[in-house]
């Protein structure tokens, strides 16, 4: 099973290719690297996800890269949490079930 890592506080200049190269250091095998972008502007939102095929490479990447500096910014690397139903609903907007009739 693949292990997905969250990478936060990325410089806005870091793209997916650069993110992949950073995490492929020391022979690690990256399955996927994704920088999250704003839908309207296509600008980086400053975080992304890196997926590894094996947990050993993922844990090594966390130990090696968490709290390291890239282009003057200390990045945060940890295991990604699954998205909750609230996250997928689009933010702070109330769901249809929570609306009361007037």
N, C-alpha and C positions, 0 to 999 in steps of 0.2 A: 504494500500500500504506500502511496506517495505521501510525503510530508510537505506541507505548505508553510512557508515562513512569511511573516509580515515584516516589511522593511519601512520604517518611518523616518521622518525628518530628512528625506532625500533632497539634495539640491534640485531646483527646478530644471537645471540643465542636463540631468542624468536621464538618458533614454534607456529603452529596453535592452539594446545591445550592450551598452556599458554596464548595466545592472547585471546582466548575465556573465560578463567577463569578470566582474568583481567577485561574484560568488563561485565561479569555476576555478578559482585559485586553489593551489595544492592538490590538483587532480580530482576535485569533486565534480560529479556529473549533475548538471542542472537539466531538469526535464522541461521547465518553462519559466520565463521571467516576464513580468507584466508591470508596467508603470501605469498607475491610474491617472486618467486625464479628465478634465472638465468637459462635459458634453458640448457646451456652447462655444468655448474658446479653444478647445483642444490642447490647452496648457496643462502641464503636469500639476497634480494636486499635492505633490510632495511625499507620496508614499506608493508602495507597490508590493508585489508578492513574488516569491521565488519558490518553485516547487522542485523537490528532489525525489528521485526514485527510491532512495533508501534513507532510512532514519539516521544512520551513522554519519553520512555526509551532511545532513541537515543539522544535527547536533554539533558537529565540528564547525560548521559555518556560524552558528549562533555564538559559540565560544570565541571564535577568532574575530568575528566582525562586529558584534554588538559593542556599541559605545566607541567605535572607531570613527575617524574623521575622513570625510570625503568633501573636497572643495570647501573646506572651512566649516562644515556642519557635522556634528556628531550624530551618526545614525543609530536607530534603535532596531534591533533584530530579535524577534522572538517567534515562537510557534503561533501561527494564525489560529484564531478562534472561529468556529463556524458562525455564519451569519444567523442572526435571530430573525424571527418573523417581523419584528419592528423595523429592523434595518432594511429589509426588503420592501417595506411598505412605502418607503420614500421619505424618511425623516420624521419630523415632528407632527406631520399632518395626522389628525385622528382617523382611525379606520372607520369604515362605514358602519360597523357594528357598534361603535361607541357614540354615534350621533343620536341625539334625542329628538323626537318629533316636537315641533313647536306648537 
